Structures are given as structure tokens and as C-alpha cells.
């Protein structure tokens, strides 16, 4: 019984919304054995990487003082 109840796209959307509201990587609410956890955490990780890349770029821009 490994049929998915919701699509991977929906799982990824839920992970993005959770990341944006500040939920942690393991705050998915799935049963511990759910195959959806892998998709959730992969999308959460992508969000975290994008956020860190954007904030790092902002930090570099902030260090440059105007002439």
C-alpha cells in the first residue's frame, strides 16, 4: 500500500509554505514511515538553499558603501 494520496507537487507546495512560515525541516506532520517525507524534506532543503543564497548576496551588497 504505497499509493500516494496527494501528488508530489502538492507535497512540495506544502513544504514551501511551511518553510516560508518558519517551520522546521522535520515539522511535516507525516507518519514516520511515509514516503512523502523524502519529497517534503528535499523541497524544504531547496528553499533553505535559495534563502541562504539570497541572504548571503544581500549581506555582500550591504558591505559595499556608496561612493
C-alpha positions as a Python dict, from the first residue, in 0.01 Angstrom:
ca = {
    (1, 'X'): (0, 0, 0),
    (2, 'X'): (243, 262, -121),
    (3, 'X'): (0, 459, -336),
    (4, 'X'): (32, 831, -291),
    (5, 'X'): (-274, 1011, -165),
    (6, 'X'): (-152, 1356, -272),
    (7, 'X'): (81, 1450, -556),
    (8, 'X'): (448, 1528, -512),
    (9, 'X'): (376, 1879, -644),
    (10, 'X'): (128, 1931, -357),
    (11, 'X'): (378, 1796, -104),
    (12, 'X'): (642, 2035, -238),
    (13, 'X'): (397, 2327, -223),
    (14, 'X'): (316, 2243, 139),
    (15, 'X'): (691, 2231, 217),
    (16, 'X'): (745, 2573, 56),
    (17, 'X'): (459, 2726, 253),
    (18, 'X'): (587, 2566, 573),
    (19, 'X'): (939, 2697, 512),
    (20, 'X'): (806, 3046, 445),
    (21, 'X'): (615, 3048, 773),
    (22, 'X'): (924, 2932, 964),
    (23, 'X'): (850, 2563, 1016),
    (24, 'X'): (1146, 2333, 1062),
    (25, 'X'): (1264, 2058, 828),
    (26, 'X'): (1104, 1784, 1036),
    (27, 'X'): (774, 1962, 1102),
    (28, 'X'): (590, 1791, 817),
    (29, 'X'): (329, 1609, 1024),
    (30, 'X'): (358, 1288, 822),
    (31, 'X'): (376, 943, 977),
    (32, 'X'): (737, 844, 1039),
    (33, 'X'): (726, 581, 762),
    (34, 'X'): (557, 799, 498),
    (35, 'X'): (733, 806, 161),
    (36, 'X'): (621, 1171, 130),
    (37, 'X'): (883, 1277, 385),
    (38, 'X'): (1161, 1246, 127),
    (39, 'X'): (986, 1484, -116),
    (40, 'X'): (896, 1724, 167),
    (41, 'X'): (1250, 1745, 302),
    (42, 'X'): (1404, 1774, -44),
    (43, 'X'): (1183, 2074, -122),
    (44, 'X'): (1243, 2226, 224),
    (45, 'X'): (1618, 2189, 161),
    (46, 'X'): (1585, 2364, -178),
    (47, 'X'): (1400, 2650, -9),
    (48, 'X'): (1670, 2676, 257),
    (49, 'X'): (1948, 2682, -4),
    (50, 'X'): (1771, 2954, -202),
    (51, 'X'): (1711, 3157, 115),
    (52, 'X'): (2073, 3127, 225),
    (53, 'X'): (2198, 3222, -122),
    (54, 'X'): (1972, 3528, -130),
    (55, 'X'): (2062, 3643, 220),
    (56, 'X'): (2435, 3590, 153),
    (57, 'X'): (2405, 3806, -159),
    (58, 'X'): (2220, 4072, 40),
    (59, 'X'): (2494, 4065, 304),
    (60, 'X'): (2760, 4114, 37),
    (61, 'X'): (2570, 4404, -116),
    (62, 'X'): (2524, 4565, 225),
    (63, 'X'): (2902, 4564, 282),
    (64, 'X'): (2962, 4788, -20),
    (65, 'X'): (2946, 5150, 77),
    (66, 'X'): (2824, 5406, -175),
    (67, 'X'): (3079, 5649, -322),
}
